[in-house]
Amino acid sequence: MPTIAVTGASGHLGRRVAELLLEKGERPVLLTRDPAALDDLAARGADVRRGDFSDIAGMTAALAGVDRLLLISIDVIGPQRIALHGQAIEAARAAGVKHIAYTSLPRPDAENPAGVAPDHRATEQALRDSGLDWTFLRNNIYADFQIPTAVQAAASGQLVTNSADGASAFVTRDDCAAAAAAVLASDGHVGQTYDITGPEAIDAAALAALTADISGTPVEVVHVDDAAYTAGLVAAAGLPEEAAALYASFGASAREGWASEVTTAVFDLTGVEPTPLRAVLTAGLTGSGS
Ligand SMILES: NC(=O)c1ccc[n+]([C@@H]2O[C@H](COP(=O)([O-])OP(=O)(O)OC[C@H]3O[C@@H](n4cnc5c(N)ncnc54)[C@H](OP(=O)(O)O)[C@@H]3O)[C@@H](O)[C@H]2O)c1
C-alpha cells in the first residue's frame, strides 16, 4: 500500500482530507507548519510531521518514505506562491515521492481573468516538468464562500455583483476533500485532470433567488462593473484594495464563462453526489441542515 501524505494538513481542506483518509483506514503522513494543531489526528493514528514549503531541506526530510502526496495550494497569492509550490515539488522529488495530486483551479488558462489562475497554471506546469506522476484536482469556487454573500444579501435586500449572468459551479470544500481523499486512496489517477464541481452552475440571479427563498426576504440583483465592485468592497466591507480586486477577478472570470462547467467528477470519484448550493445556504442562513 502506498504511503500517503497531505501538505497543509491543519488548513480547512487539509484537515478534512486527513479525517477522511483516517476513516478509510489509512495512516497518512500529515505535514503542517503547526504540528500541535493536529494532536487529535495524531492520536487517531496519523503521522504528523512539521513541513513548511519555505524550508526545502525540512520538507525533504518530512517527506521521507512518502509515495503519494496531496499538495494543497497555499493561501498566499502571486509569485511567492509559485516559488513556494516549486520548492515543495523540488523537496518531494528529492525525497523520492512518486506521485503528486495538486489542488488547482478549473481552466487556469492565460486568458482567465481569475487572479489566482497564473499561480495554478505555473504550478501545474512545474508538475508536468518535474518528471513525477501528477493529478490535477481543479476545484471550482467553494460553495461555502457564498454563505457570507447570501447573509449580506438577505440583510440588505441587495446582491451586488460584477458577474452579470455568468455562472459558477460552486462546490463545497467537503466535496473537494472527499474527491481528494478518493484520489489519494485509490490507483488509476496518474496524468488525470479532474474539474471538481458542484451539481449545477449558479449565476447571481439564481443565487439571489435562492437567498430570497431560504431567508424569506426579497433580494434584488444590482449589476456593477469591475471597478465599482472593487470600490464597493473597499468602501463597504473595508477590504484592502488588492483583496477587493481579487474578488472582482472571480466575478469577471464567472462573467466570461470560465467557471460554469459542471462535471460528474465528485460522484465519479466518491460515489456520492455533490452537495447542492441550496443545502449550503440553508445551513448558513438558518442554521438547519437542508
Ligand atoms: N476553491 C476555492 O474557492 C478556494 C478558496 C480559497 C482558497 N483556495 C485554495 O485552496 C487552498 C486550501 O483551502 P483551505 O480552505 O483549506 O484554505 P486554508 O484553510 O486557508 O488553508 C491554507 C493552507 O495553506 C497552507 N500553507 C500556507 N503557507 C504554507 C507554507 N509556507 N508551507 C506549507 N503550507 C502552507 C496551510 O498549511 P498549515 O497551516 O497546516 O501549514 C493551509 O493548509 C487554499 O490554501 C487556497 O490555495 C481555494
The ligand as an SDF file (V2000), in Angstrom:
LIG
                    3D

 48 52  0  0  0  0  0  0  0  0999 V2000
  -11.6870   26.8670   -4.4880 N   0  0  0  0  0  0  0  0  0  0  0  0
  -11.8050   27.9570   -3.7470 C   0  0  0  0  0  0  0  0  0  0  0  0
  -12.8420   28.6670   -3.7310 O   0  0  0  0  0  0  0  0  0  0  0  0
  -10.6920   28.3780   -2.8680 C   0  0  0  0  0  0  0  0  0  0  0  0
  -10.9060   29.4150   -1.9930 C   0  0  0  0  0  0  0  0  0  0  0  0
   -9.8660   29.7880   -1.1460 C   0  0  0  0  0  0  0  0  0  0  0  0
   -8.6500   29.1560   -1.2220 C   0  0  0  0  0  0  0  0  0  0  0  0
   -8.4550   28.1490   -2.1020 N   0  0  0  0  0  0  0  0  0  0  0  0
   -7.1620   27.4510   -2.1980 C   0  0  0  0  0  0  0  0  0  0  0  0
   -7.3340   26.1620   -1.5910 O   0  0  0  0  0  0  0  0  0  0  0  0
   -6.3830   26.0110   -0.5360 C   0  0  0  0  0  0  0  0  0  0  0  0
   -6.9900   25.1570    0.5640 C   0  0  0  0  0  0  0  0  0  0  0  0
   -8.1690   25.7970    1.0150 O   0  0  0  0  0  0  0  0  0  0  0  0
   -8.4610   25.9180    2.5630 P   0  0  0  0  0  0  0  0  0  0  0  0
   -9.8570   26.3560    2.6610 O   0  0  0  0  0  0  0  0  0  0  0  0
   -8.0070   24.7030    3.2650 O   0  0  0  0  0  0  0  0  0  0  0  0
   -7.5000   27.1390    2.9560 O   0  0  0  0  0  0  0  0  0  0  0  0
   -6.9200   27.4810    4.4200 P   0  0  0  0  0  0  0  0  0  0  0  0
   -7.7240   26.8760    5.4870 O   0  0  0  0  0  0  0  0  0  0  0  0
   -6.6980   28.9700    4.4260 O   0  0  0  0  0  0  0  0  0  0  0  0
   -5.5120   26.7650    4.4490 O   0  0  0  0  0  0  0  0  0  0  0  0
   -4.3660   27.4100    3.9600 C   0  0  0  0  0  0  0  0  0  0  0  0
   -3.3570   26.3340    3.7080 C   0  0  0  0  0  0  0  0  0  0  0  0
   -2.1090   26.8460    3.2770 O   0  0  0  0  0  0  0  0  0  0  0  0
   -1.0900   26.1000    3.9320 C   0  0  0  0  0  0  0  0  0  0  0  0
    0.1430   26.8750    3.9140 N   0  0  0  0  0  0  0  0  0  0  0  0
    0.2740   28.2070    3.9830 C   0  0  0  0  0  0  0  0  0  0  0  0
    1.5780   28.5450    3.9270 N   0  0  0  0  0  0  0  0  0  0  0  0
    2.2880   27.3840    3.8260 C   0  0  0  0  0  0  0  0  0  0  0  0
    3.6590   27.0680    3.7290 C   0  0  0  0  0  0  0  0  0  0  0  0
    4.6140   28.0390    3.7370 N   0  0  0  0  0  0  0  0  0  0  0  0
    4.0250   25.7880    3.6420 N   0  0  0  0  0  0  0  0  0  0  0  0
    3.0990   24.7930    3.6560 C   0  0  0  0  0  0  0  0  0  0  0  0
    1.7620   25.0250    3.7360 N   0  0  0  0  0  0  0  0  0  0  0  0
    1.3740   26.3260    3.8220 C   0  0  0  0  0  0  0  0  0  0  0  0
   -1.6380   25.8660    5.3130 C   0  0  0  0  0  0  0  0  0  0  0  0
   -0.9770   24.7920    5.9530 O   0  0  0  0  0  0  0  0  0  0  0  0
   -0.5870   24.7050    7.5250 P   0  0  0  0  0  0  0  0  0  0  0  0
   -1.1240   25.9280    8.1900 O   0  0  0  0  0  0  0  0  0  0  0  0
   -1.1750   23.4280    8.0360 O   0  0  0  0  0  0  0  0  0  0  0  0
    0.9160   24.6370    7.5000 O   0  0  0  0  0  0  0  0  0  0  0  0
   -3.0900   25.5160    4.9550 C   0  0  0  0  0  0  0  0  0  0  0  0
   -3.2440   24.1950    4.5420 O   0  0  0  0  0  0  0  0  0  0  0  0
   -6.0350   27.4370   -0.1310 C   0  0  0  0  0  0  0  0  0  0  0  0
   -4.7560   27.4900    0.5150 O   0  0  0  0  0  0  0  0  0  0  0  0
   -6.0520   28.1530   -1.4660 C   0  0  0  0  0  0  0  0  0  0  0  0
   -4.8380   27.9560   -2.1940 O   0  0  0  0  0  0  0  0  0  0  0  0
   -9.4590   27.7250   -2.9140 C   0  0  0  0  0  0  0  0  0  0  0  0
  1  2  1  0
  2  3  2  0
  2  4  1  0
  4  5  1  0
  4 48  2  0
  5  6  2  0
  6  7  1  0
  7  8  2  0
  8  9  1  0
  8 48  1  0
  9 10  1  0
  9 46  1  0
 10 11  1  0
 11 12  1  0
 11 44  1  0
 12 13  1  0
 13 14  1  0
 14 15  2  0
 14 16  1  0
 14 17  1  0
 17 18  1  0
 18 19  2  0
 18 20  1  0
 18 21  1  0
 21 22  1  0
 22 23  1  0
 23 24  1  0
 23 42  1  0
 24 25  1  0
 25 26  1  0
 25 36  1  0
 26 27  1  0
 26 35  1  0
 27 28  2  0
 28 29  1  0
 29 30  1  0
 29 35  2  0
 30 31  1  0
 30 32  2  0
 32 33  1  0
 33 34  2  0
 34 35  1  0
 36 37  1  0
 36 42  1  0
 37 38  1  0
 38 39  2  0
 38 40  1  0
 38 41  1  0
 42 43  1  0
 44 45  1  0
 44 46  1  0
 46 47  1  0
M  CHG  2   8   1  16  -1
M  END
$$$$
